[in-house]
Amino acid sequence: MRIALLSSMTLVVQMAIFGGLAAAPAAAGEQSFEQVERGKALVDAGDCVACHTQDQNKPFAGGRPIKTPFGTLYSPNITPDRETGIGAWSDDDFYRAMHEGVAPDGARLYPAFPYPYFTKMRHDDVLAIRAYLNTLQPISNSRPKNELQWPLNHRVFMRGWDLLFFTPGTFAPNPNKSDEWNRGAYLVEGPGHCGGCHTPKNFLGAEKAAETLDGGNLQNWFAPNITNNQHLGVGSWTPDEIAEYLKTGRNVHSGAAALMSEVVRDSTSKMSDADLHAIAVYLKDVNGKSKSPPSSVDQSSNDTGRLIYADSCSACHRSNGTGLPHMFPPLAKNANVQSSDPTTVIRVILQGTRTAVTDSRPTASSMPSYDWKLSDKEVAAVATYVRNAWNNAAPTVTADEVKSLRKQLEAATP
Amino acid sequence: MARKLPSVDVVLVGFGWTAAMLGQELTDAGLKVLALERGTWRDTSTDFAVTFAQDELRYYYRRALFQEPAQETLTFRNSANETALPMRELGSFLPASGVGGAGIHWNGQYWRFLPSDFVARTHNIERYGAGAFPDTMSIQDWGVTYDDLEPYYDKFERLCGISGKAGNIKGAIQTGGNPFEGARSRDYPNPPMEMTYGPTLFAEAARQIGYKPFACASANMSRAYTNPLGVTLGQCSYCGFCEKYGCGNYSKASPQTTILPVLMRKPNFELRTGSEVIRINQDKNNKRATGVTYVTEQGEEFEQPAEIVIMCAFILHNAHLLLTSGIGTPYDPQTGQGAIGKNYAYQIVSSVDVFFDDKIINPFVGAGALGMAIDEFNGDNFDHTGLGFIGGGYIALWNTNGRPIETHPVPKGTPKWGGKFKKAVAENYLKTATIATHGSVMSHRANHLDLDPTYRDIHGRPLMRMTFDYTDNEHKMSDYLTDRATDVAKAMKAREFHAKKREGHYSIVPYQTTHNTGGAIMGSDPKSSALNRYLQSWDLHNLFVMGASAFPQNPGYNPTGTIGALTYWAADAIRNQYLKSPGPLVQA
């Protein structure tokens, strides 16, 4: 089972740490242990394992397909294997890749590898990551060839992309803000690379800088706005609630599902409480592109939506939309539900989803799929209803939007 | 030839609720635990999603959650002078199959047994003299007392989030609870469910004629609850699909909703589904179990060695596996010698249907354990002098469901089909309720389980043979209960009511209850019981047998609460006594 595999994977990682320690010179032991620990924490914060693992029994050995609008990339092996991994790289090679997005042979890396974020990391932190990766079990594993569209399949093309969109540079603390704020900013903008999903991209896949953390659409999900916007973001969440969400996958407002449930499982749940709180403090100070909330769409004639809600949704989410905090997410005042982009709302109704499972919140509550039960019109009606009932406010969802997403997802039809 | 696998600390045979509890307890103790389950994996989100969980045809009529007779069945006869024949369809009781076992499809009716139930033999003889019951009734004490089990009942109630009202806290009788229950250390973790109209009418009538009705304790959540393991259950939506269904709302306590989310994440726990244990292996001296042999769905046979073997299957399978593995001495009803297969018992149920003209009951607003009951006539809560029987049962009005295919209440004399039938259903569906009696079945020398001399299962083993009938004691007791239920029905001032007494021989065909008990009973003497007071085999000290197979006779309550308490009691003994010094926990 996947769960069993993950547990054994953790064990392998732990063994690797201690195995690595045993081999280290005694005199350097103290310092390198601290460095390796710090490196591991950063690797957790960066969720490196997510992209760099395909086979759960071969953590960090790469080969996972990364689907982008430009084709499919395969993540490289970052274990210390000399032939297929990064064992032969020097520390300088590693820093250059992280800081400049350039491989040891001078080839440009693709920004699916988030070097536009990692560039902000301090030199000593990058070397700590390297020190930790060096303790991993070397695994021989070659990745498949990338399948990118012309001209992007030529790495030289990326030189232009970098010129246009990428400026190397380490994070500069803001002296007018607290240490905690700066720690949070560093984690969010650097190793955590939150903008990778939560910031919208332009047609070439680069961040729209003016809309930082305003929410982005990827892989047919909408990664929500995580700015302090009251209506669309985490404005109504307290810093403690943000930290709780990242640590446990749940809080009274929401539950992490889909891609974010993997992020919680593999990354944020392993981070320290202090770092999570720092992230929360920072996010509460990101205002994003200010948007005034739309007005509610009148639901008095949406009998279809109201009745489907009563029949199919209210048992868990309750008739007044309050849900069961920490178990079944409340829909009333739920920013995710009211996102300007309804992709996630439609998708969750069509295909269902499973909430993140963590040690402190082990119950895997799930939303079942309704694709086989509800027509495009019905999904649109109930989605519009939940987006506008209980003083929620969001644009109407159309049957065409549902139809299009259903097709892209190859979801079932009634 | 079976392939031999690396040994584990503990192997659990079957993966229902008792196995999940033991898995949790024994992995906490640091042991490597393996569960073998013949059925499939099941989880709320994938197998009982609210989009299809309420499917009567699939779950009730096609029995999606139950044992297929093609996989395993039994032969049956009422008495030894008949020839038992194999059941090609199960009816009277429906053992589960698959992960979670019967814990998935139960109603959630939760009870503790009475203190006197655990000492049924000595208690009845003390109160009514040596002639309290005839020699043909093989009633025995349990070897464990209510006071022993009280902390474990409490622990199980916390695990499940039982919704109810205490009737007796440390000897102080509590208003609104069951005043007859044994003293409990504290109240239930959740308040009783919201009561609907039918049970309320029953309670008013019962109170009028001098009884003390109370809200039944329920494993359907009256509110959201997070148990001590950190697993969260949702609030019940009173949809009326509990018994024979999995709960789509995470609001009925089951292994899936109380333990599995935590247990399945543990690195020292492993579950293999599609793996049917066909034999408990023992060493040459018949002193220790060496492990089990199991067969996969593909027909591959494996030998799984283990330091401790714990049988967690349904009672009929526990008994069958002991018999086919040659463990202990099979019970002989002629001589009364031997313990394996002894004291098979069941329960005896009857009902009184009540029809109103002016009261809308709305039966579809239901839950498996939504009801009011009286307990004046259970166990030895009343004086049996001159009644000619011992034992008893509760009388309750449950509002479990109004499921459309199953529920078509019609007054006596209505045709079974056609226009008049339909008209009667339409007129009565909303205005009918049923008072149920739920009676004990005492053990009887002739009622037992053994191996069939003729019929074999797909693995070539003899089928188990059940020999069972109700005796005079049960009929008298059940008739008495039905009369008392009728008294309440009268007081409900209905248009009409019809008592349905349980008459004649036991029939294995119509569904009655899946509260089968006995076959590997616990006790204080290895000559008359299969297990000691810790559910440890008298014969093989590293073999434990969970479940209602340990009940020496069947009290007048639903068994799950006591099964849970006994499991935690046994788990505690294994953790804190057996692991320190493996060997018999009670000297024979």
Interface residues (C-beta under 8 A of the other chain):
Chain A: M1 I3 A4 S7 S8 T10 L11 S312 A315 C316 L324 H326 M327 F328 G352 R354 V357 D359 S360 R361 P362 T363 A364 S365 S366 P368 S369 Y370 W372 K373
Chain B: D43 T44 S45 T46 A49 V50 T51 A224 T226 L229 G230 V231 T232 G234 Q235 S237 C239 G248 N249 Y250 T257 P261 V262 M264 R265 K266 P267 E270 L271
